[in-house]
Amino acid sequence: MAPRPASKPAEPSDKVGLICRALRRAIIEQALAPGAKLPEDSLGERFGVSRTIARHALGQLAAEGLVELRRNRIAVVATPSWQEARDAFDIRIELERLVVRQLAGKLTKAQIAELNTHVDAEDRARDGSDAVSIRLATEFHILLANMTNSPILVRYVSEVAYRCCLTLSLYSRPHSSECAINEHRAIIAALVKGDEAKVMSLMHSHLDSVASRALVAPAPQRGRDLLDILAPYAEEGERVVKLPKVVRAR
C-alpha cells in the first residue's frame, strides 16, 4: 500500500490568520483584559510559530484597533478611552444603518436561514457567559455586513464592531442578552419584509441601547498567565468558526 502523502505545511498567512482569530476571540470573550501584554515570544511558543509571524498577527490586530503597539516591540490589548468608545458606537450606528438599508428586501432564503440559525445560537448561549453572548451578538452584525458583499462595508463594520466589543469588556455593566436577541429577530423580520425605514430605525435604537449599556464603568482587572489564557483558544485551531468570505465583484 502506497504511503499517504505528507500533509502540506501551513502557509505563513494561514498561521497569521489562526493567531488573529484566536487572539481576537480571547479579547472579545474578555479572557484577555485591556492592557494585557502580548509578548511575541510567548505567542510564538503557544502557537508554535516564529516571532516574525506573531509580530505580523499583532500588526493586523493593531490595524483593527484591538492591540496597541508600543516602543521596543511591546504589544498590549488596547484600552480605548471613554470618548473613543463613544465615537466608535456613533460610527458603528451609521455604518450598520447603511448595511441594513442595502439588505432590506434582498435577502435570499439561505441568508435568512443563516441569520435565524445564528440568533438561535445566541439564544442557546443566553444562560452562559456574558462574554460569549457578546461575541455571538457581534458576529451577527458582521454576518449582516458580509451579506452585502461590499468589501469596504465588511472591513469597516468588522473593525468598529470588534472595537465596541473591547469597550464592552472595559466599561459594560451586566445585562440580559434576551433584549439583544429579540432585537436581532426584529431586525431580521424587518429585512425580510423589506421595510427599509423601519429596519434602519431598529438598528439605530438597538445599537444605541448597546452603547448605553456599555459606557458605564471599568471592569475589574484580573491577573492570569498569558499562556494559560490562550491555551483553549490555541487548541481550538481551525475549529474556530470562520465567517463567510466576501465575494468581490468582478
C-alpha positions as CSV (number, residue, x, y, z in Angstrom):
1,M,0.0,0.0,0.0
2,A,1.5,3.3,-1.1
3,P,2.3,5.7,1.8
4,R,0.0,8.6,2.3
5,P,1.4,11.9,1.1
6,A,2.6,14.2,3.9
7,S,0.1,17.0,4.7
8,K,1.1,20.3,3.2
9,P,2.6,22.6,5.8
10,A,0.5,25.7,6.7
11,E,1.4,28.9,4.9
12,P,2.6,31.8,7.0
13,S,-0.6,33.7,6.1
14,D,-2.6,30.8,7.4
15,K,-0.7,30.9,10.7
16,V,-1.1,34.6,11.0
17,G,-4.9,34.2,10.4
18,L,-5.0,31.4,13.0
19,I,-3.3,33.6,15.7
20,C,-5.5,36.6,14.8
21,R,-8.7,34.6,15.2
22,A,-7.6,33.1,18.5
23,L,-6.4,36.4,20.0
24,R,-9.5,38.3,18.6
25,R,-11.8,35.7,20.2
26,A,-9.8,35.8,23.5
27,I,-10.1,39.6,23.6
28,I,-13.8,39.7,22.7
29,E,-14.6,37.0,25.2
30,Q,-12.7,39.1,27.8
31,A,-10.2,36.3,28.6
32,L,-7.5,39.0,27.8
33,A,-8.2,42.2,29.6
34,P,-7.5,45.7,28.2
35,G,-3.8,46.5,28.9
36,A,-2.7,42.8,29.0
37,K,0.8,42.3,27.5
38,L,1.2,40.1,24.4
39,P,4.9,39.2,24.1
40,E,5.9,37.9,20.7
41,D,8.0,35.0,22.2
42,S,5.0,33.8,24.4
43,L,2.7,33.9,21.4
44,G,5.3,32.0,19.3
45,E,5.6,29.4,22.0
46,R,1.8,28.9,22.4
47,F,1.1,28.7,18.6
48,G,4.3,27.1,17.5
49,V,5.4,29.9,15.2
50,S,8.3,32.3,14.8
51,R,8.3,35.7,16.4
52,T,8.1,37.2,12.9
53,I,4.7,35.5,12.3
54,A,3.5,36.5,15.8
55,R,4.5,40.1,15.0
56,H,2.6,40.1,11.7
57,A,-0.5,38.9,13.6
58,L,-0.2,41.6,16.2
59,G,0.2,44.2,13.5
60,Q,-3.0,43.0,11.9
61,L,-4.9,43.2,15.2
62,A,-3.4,46.7,15.8
63,A,-4.9,47.8,12.5
64,E,-8.2,46.6,13.8
65,G,-7.8,48.6,17.0
66,L,-7.7,45.6,19.3
67,V,-4.0,45.8,20.1
68,E,-1.7,48.8,20.8
69,L,2.0,48.6,19.6
70,R,4.3,50.4,21.9
71,R,8.1,51.1,21.9
72,N,10.5,48.2,22.0
73,R,8.0,46.0,20.2
74,I,5.8,45.7,23.2
75,A,2.2,44.9,22.3
76,V,-0.8,45.1,24.7
77,V,-4.6,44.7,24.4
78,A,-5.9,48.1,23.5
79,T,-7.6,50.3,26.2
80,P,-9.9,52.7,24.5
81,S,-10.8,55.9,26.3
82,W,-14.4,56.7,27.1
83,Q,-14.6,59.2,24.3
84,E,-13.1,56.8,21.8
85,A,-15.7,54.3,22.9
86,R,-18.5,56.8,22.4
87,D,-17.1,57.7,18.9
88,A,-16.9,54.0,17.9
89,F,-20.5,53.4,18.7
90,D,-21.6,56.6,16.9
91,I,-19.7,55.5,13.8
92,R,-21.0,51.9,14.1
93,I,-24.6,53.1,14.2
94,E,-24.2,55.0,10.9
95,L,-22.3,52.1,9.2
96,E,-24.9,49.5,10.2
97,R,-27.8,51.6,9.2
98,L,-26.2,51.6,5.7
99,V,-25.8,47.8,5.9
100,V,-29.5,47.1,6.6
101,R,-30.6,49.7,4.0
102,Q,-28.7,47.7,1.4
103,L,-30.1,44.4,2.6
104,A,-33.8,45.3,3.1
105,G,-36.0,43.1,0.9
106,K,-32.9,41.5,-0.8
107,L,-32.0,38.6,1.4
108,T,-32.1,35.1,-0.1
109,K,-33.8,32.2,1.7
110,A,-30.4,30.7,2.5
111,Q,-29.3,34.0,4.1
112,I,-32.5,34.3,6.1
113,A,-32.0,30.8,7.4
114,E,-28.3,31.5,8.3
115,L,-29.3,34.6,10.3
116,N,-32.0,32.8,12.1
117,T,-29.6,29.9,12.9
118,H,-27.1,32.4,14.3
119,V,-29.7,34.0,16.5
120,D,-30.8,30.5,17.7
121,A,-27.2,30.0,18.8
122,E,-27.3,33.3,20.7
123,D,-30.5,32.1,22.4
124,R,-28.8,28.8,23.5
125,A,-25.9,30.8,24.9
126,R,-28.1,33.2,26.9
127,D,-27.7,31.4,30.2
128,G,-23.9,31.1,29.8
129,S,-21.0,33.5,29.9
130,D,-21.8,37.2,29.1
131,A,-18.6,37.3,27.1
132,V,-19.7,34.5,24.8
133,S,-23.1,36.2,24.3
134,I,-21.3,39.5,23.4
135,R,-19.1,37.7,20.9
136,L,-22.1,35.9,19.2
137,A,-24.1,39.2,19.2
138,T,-21.1,40.9,17.5
139,E,-20.8,38.1,14.9
140,F,-24.5,38.6,14.0
141,H,-23.7,42.2,12.9
142,I,-20.6,41.1,11.0
143,L,-22.6,38.4,9.3
144,L,-25.1,41.0,8.1
145,A,-22.2,43.1,6.7
146,N,-20.8,40.1,4.9
147,M,-24.2,39.6,3.2
148,T,-23.8,43.0,1.5
149,N,-20.8,41.6,-0.5
150,S,-19.2,45.0,0.0
151,P,-15.5,44.7,1.0
152,I,-15.5,48.3,2.3
153,L,-18.5,47.8,4.5
154,V,-17.3,44.4,5.7
155,R,-13.9,45.9,6.7
156,Y,-15.2,48.9,8.5
157,V,-18.1,47.2,10.2
158,S,-15.9,44.4,11.4
159,E,-13.2,46.7,12.8
160,V,-15.6,49.1,14.6
161,A,-17.7,46.1,15.9
162,Y,-14.6,44.5,17.4
163,R,-13.6,47.8,18.9
164,C,-17.0,48.1,20.5
165,C,-16.6,44.6,21.9
166,L,-13.4,45.7,23.6
167,T,-15.4,48.6,25.0
168,L,-17.9,46.2,26.4
169,S,-15.2,44.3,28.3
170,L,-13.9,47.6,29.7
171,Y,-16.9,49.6,30.6
172,S,-20.0,47.5,30.5
173,R,-22.4,46.5,33.3
174,P,-24.2,43.1,33.5
175,H,-27.3,43.0,31.3
176,S,-29.8,40.5,29.9
177,S,-28.9,39.1,26.5
178,E,-32.6,38.4,25.9
179,C,-33.2,42.0,24.8
180,A,-30.5,41.9,22.2
181,I,-31.8,38.5,20.9
182,N,-35.3,39.9,20.5
183,E,-33.9,43.0,18.8
184,H,-31.9,40.8,16.3
185,R,-35.1,38.8,15.5
186,A,-37.0,42.1,14.9
187,I,-34.2,43.3,12.6
188,I,-34.4,40.0,10.5
189,A,-38.2,40.3,10.3
190,A,-38.0,43.9,9.0
191,L,-35.3,42.9,6.5
192,V,-37.4,40.1,5.2
193,K,-40.4,42.4,4.9
194,G,-38.3,44.9,3.0
195,D,-39.2,47.8,5.3
196,E,-36.1,50.0,4.8
197,A,-37.1,52.8,7.1
198,K,-38.2,50.5,9.9
199,V,-35.1,48.3,9.8
200,M,-32.8,51.4,9.8
201,S,-34.7,52.7,12.8
202,L,-34.5,49.3,14.6
203,M,-30.8,49.1,14.0
204,H,-30.2,52.6,15.3
205,S,-32.2,52.0,18.5
206,H,-30.6,48.6,19.0
207,L,-27.0,49.8,18.8
208,D,-27.9,52.9,20.9
209,S,-29.2,50.6,23.6
210,V,-26.0,48.6,23.4
211,A,-23.9,51.7,23.8
212,S,-26.0,52.9,26.8
213,R,-25.3,49.6,28.5
214,A,-21.6,49.7,27.6
215,L,-20.5,53.2,28.5
216,V,-20.7,52.9,32.3
217,A,-17.8,51.9,34.5
218,P,-14.5,49.9,34.2
219,A,-14.5,46.2,34.8
220,P,-12.2,44.7,37.5
221,Q,-8.7,43.7,36.4
222,R,-7.6,40.1,36.6
223,G,-4.1,38.5,36.9
224,R,-3.5,35.4,34.8
225,D,-0.6,33.9,32.8
226,L,-0.9,34.6,29.1
227,L,-0.1,31.0,28.1
228,D,-2.8,29.7,30.3
229,I,-5.3,32.2,29.0
230,L,-4.6,31.4,25.4
231,A,-4.5,27.6,25.8
232,P,-8.1,26.9,24.9
233,Y,-8.1,29.3,22.0
234,A,-4.9,27.9,20.5
235,E,-6.1,24.3,20.9
236,E,-9.3,25.1,19.0
237,G,-7.2,26.0,16.0
238,E,-9.1,25.5,12.8
239,R,-12.3,24.6,14.7
240,V,-12.9,28.3,15.3
241,V,-15.9,29.2,13.2
242,K,-15.0,31.4,10.2
243,L,-17.4,33.9,8.8
244,P,-18.0,33.6,5.1
245,K,-15.6,35.4,2.8
246,V,-16.8,38.4,0.9
247,V,-17.5,37.8,-2.8
248,R,-15.7,40.6,-4.6
249,A,-17.5,41.9,-7.7
250,R,-15.6,41.5,-11.0
